[in-house]
Amino acid sequence: MGKQRKTRKIVERKFAKMKKLISLSDSRIKPADRVEPKKKKIDPHELKIREAPQASSALFFQYNTQLGPPYHVLVDTNFINFSIKNKLDIVQSMMDCLYAKCIPYITDCVLAELEKLGRKYRVALRIIKDPRFERITCLHKGTYADDCIVQRVTQHKCYIVATNDKDLKRRIRKIPGVPIMYVAEHKYTIERMPDAYGAPKGAI
């Protein structure tokens, strides 16, 4: 009997210790008996830590120091189609717009998008296979060109984006220091370019 009592007492002590471990604000305790957790007091003198995205070293405020001749122009799918409709030579019209040498760049996604569009856009495919056009290989999955262009322009600030897509323009305007080239009034126009000559009023 003595042994049983001893073991019972030991079990009771262990159980009492376990009881102490449960917090009074624990969800297992009945709501009536539960204690609300104490809120941390906000110290007005404490330094607030803010995480801001790192600005590109290419930018001097909004001015992009990496832009300069020869200009590197990332070409979108619909920009090529608009150029064909307006009977514009892409490389020559870019040079007429910027008064300097321009190198048009085509990503794998833009090429894939044109190939998907079929025989109707075979003229556009023939144009971008010109040796003056530089090819950029894409490492991502899928063939959605807009996301690829936005990502590339965010990482490397040396490009001008050539597009007539309103949604893509809106997305690029949020990225500082990236000019946009588009087709307007049968010629190429540049927007957000420092000292842009060909840009219409209110575009910069």
C-alpha positions in Angstrom: 0.0 0.0 0.0 2.9 2.3 0.9 4.4 1.9 -2.6 1.0 2.7 -4.3 0.6 5.9 -2.3 4.1 7.0 -3.1 3.6 6.5 -6.8 0.2 8.3 -6.7 1.8 11.3 -5.0 4.6 11.3 -7.6 2.0 11.3 -10.4 0.0 14.1 -8.7 3.2 16.2 -8.4 4.0 15.7 -12.1 0.5 16.5 -13.1 0.6 19.7 -11.0 3.8 20.7 -12.8 2.1 20.2 -16.2 -0.8 22.3 -15.0 1.6 25.2 -14.3 3.0 25.0 -17.9 -0.4 25.8 -19.5 -0.8 29.6 -20.0 -3.8 31.4 -18.6 -4.5 32.8 -22.2 -4.4 29.3 -23.7 -7.3 28.5 -26.1 -7.9 25.2 -24.3 -9.1 27.0 -21.1 -12.8 28.0 -21.0 -13.4 31.5 -22.3 -14.8 32.6 -18.8 -11.5 31.6 -17.1 -9.2 32.7 -19.9 -7.0 35.8 -19.4 -6.5 38.1 -22.4 -2.9 38.3 -23.6 -1.2 41.6 -22.7 -0.7 44.0 -25.6 2.8 45.4 -26.1 3.1 49.0 -25.3 4.3 51.1 -28.2 7.3 53.2 -27.3 7.1 56.6 -29.2 10.9 57.1 -28.9 11.7 53.7 -30.5 13.3 53.8 -33.9 11.0 52.6 -36.7 12.6 50.2 -39.2 11.4 50.7 -42.8 12.4 48.4 -45.6 12.7 50.3 -48.9 13.5 48.7 -52.2 17.1 49.3 -53.3 17.4 52.0 -56.0 19.4 51.2 -59.1 22.9 52.6 -59.2 22.2 53.7 -62.8 19.7 56.3 -61.7 20.5 59.8 -60.6 17.1 60.6 -59.1 14.8 60.0 -62.1 17.6 60.5 -64.6 19.0 57.3 -66.1 22.8 57.6 -66.6 23.0 54.3 -68.5 21.1 55.6 -71.5 23.2 56.7 -74.4 24.1 55.9 -78.0 24.0 53.3 -79.3 20.6 52.8 -77.8 19.4 49.3 -76.9 15.7 49.0 -77.7 13.6 46.1 -76.5 10.9 45.5 -79.1 7.4 44.1 -78.3 5.2 42.0 -80.6 2.6 44.7 -81.3 5.2 47.3 -82.0 6.4 45.2 -85.0 2.9 44.8 -86.3 2.1 48.6 -85.9 5.4 49.3 -87.8 4.3 47.1 -90.7 0.8 48.7 -90.8 2.4 52.2 -90.9 5.0 51.0 -93.5 7.9 52.0 -91.3 11.4 50.5 -91.4 12.1 49.7 -87.8 15.9 50.4 -87.5 15.8 53.5 -89.8 12.7 55.0 -88.0 14.4 54.4 -84.6 17.4 56.3 -85.8 15.2 59.1 -87.2 13.5 59.3 -83.8 16.6 59.3 -81.5 19.2 60.8 -84.0 21.7 58.0 -83.0 22.5 54.4 -83.7 19.9 52.0 -82.3 20.2 48.3 -81.7 16.7 46.5 -81.6 16.6 43.5 -79.3 14.1 40.6 -79.7 13.5 38.2 -76.8 12.6 34.5 -77.3 9.1 35.2 -76.0 8.4 37.8 -78.6 9.6 35.4 -81.3 7.4 32.7 -79.8 4.4 35.0 -79.7 4.8 35.9 -83.4 5.2 32.2 -84.3 2.0 31.4 -82.5 0.1 34.0 -84.5 0.5 31.9 -87.6 1.0 32.6 -91.3 -0.7 36.0 -91.1 2.3 37.4 -89.3 5.1 35.8 -91.5 6.2 39.3 -92.7 6.9 40.3 -89.0 8.9 37.0 -88.5 10.9 37.8 -91.6 11.7 41.3 -90.4 12.9 40.2 -86.9 15.2 37.6 -88.5 17.2 40.5 -90.0 20.9 40.4 -88.8 20.6 44.0 -87.4 18.2 42.6 -84.8 19.9 41.1 -81.7 18.4 38.1 -79.9 18.0 37.7 -76.2 17.5 34.2 -74.7 14.9 33.8 -72.0 15.4 31.5 -69.1 11.8 31.6 -67.7 8.9 29.3 -68.5 6.1 30.3 -70.8 5.9 32.7 -73.7 4.2 35.8 -72.1 6.4 38.6 -73.4 5.1 41.5 -71.1 6.3 39.9 -67.9 9.6 39.1 -69.4 10.1 42.7 -70.7 9.1 44.2 -67.3 11.4 41.9 -65.4 14.4 42.6 -67.8 13.9 46.3 -67.7 13.7 46.3 -63.9 17.0 44.5 -63.6 18.9 46.3 -66.4 18.2 50.0 -66.9 20.1 50.2 -70.2 17.0 49.5 -72.4 14.3 51.6 -74.1 11.0 49.6 -74.5 9.3 49.8 -77.9 5.6 49.0 -77.5 2.1 50.2 -78.3 0.4 48.0 -75.7 -1.5 50.3 -73.2 -1.2 47.8 -70.3 2.6 47.3 -70.8 3.1 51.1 -71.0 1.2 51.5 -67.7 3.4 48.9 -66.1 6.7 50.4 -67.4 5.7 53.9 -66.4 5.9 52.7 -62.7 9.6 51.8 -63.3 11.7 54.9 -63.0 14.2 55.8 -65.7 12.9 53.6 -68.5 11.8 55.4 -71.7 9.0 54.1 -73.9 9.0 54.2 -77.7 5.7 53.9 -79.6 4.1 54.5 -83.0 2.1 57.7 -83.3 1.1 59.7 -86.4 3.0 57.4 -88.8 6.3 57.9 -87.0 8.1 56.7 -83.8 7.8 58.8 -80.7 9.7 58.6 -77.4 8.3 59.1 -74.0 10.2 59.8 -70.7 13.5 60.3 -72.5 15.8 63.1 -71.2 15.7 65.9 -73.7 13.4 64.0 -76.1 13.1 65.7 -79.4 10.4 63.7 -81.1 8.1 63.4 -78.1 4.7 65.1 -78.2 3.7 67.6 -75.6 2.7 66.1 -72.3 4.3 62.7 -73.0 7.4 63.2 -70.9 
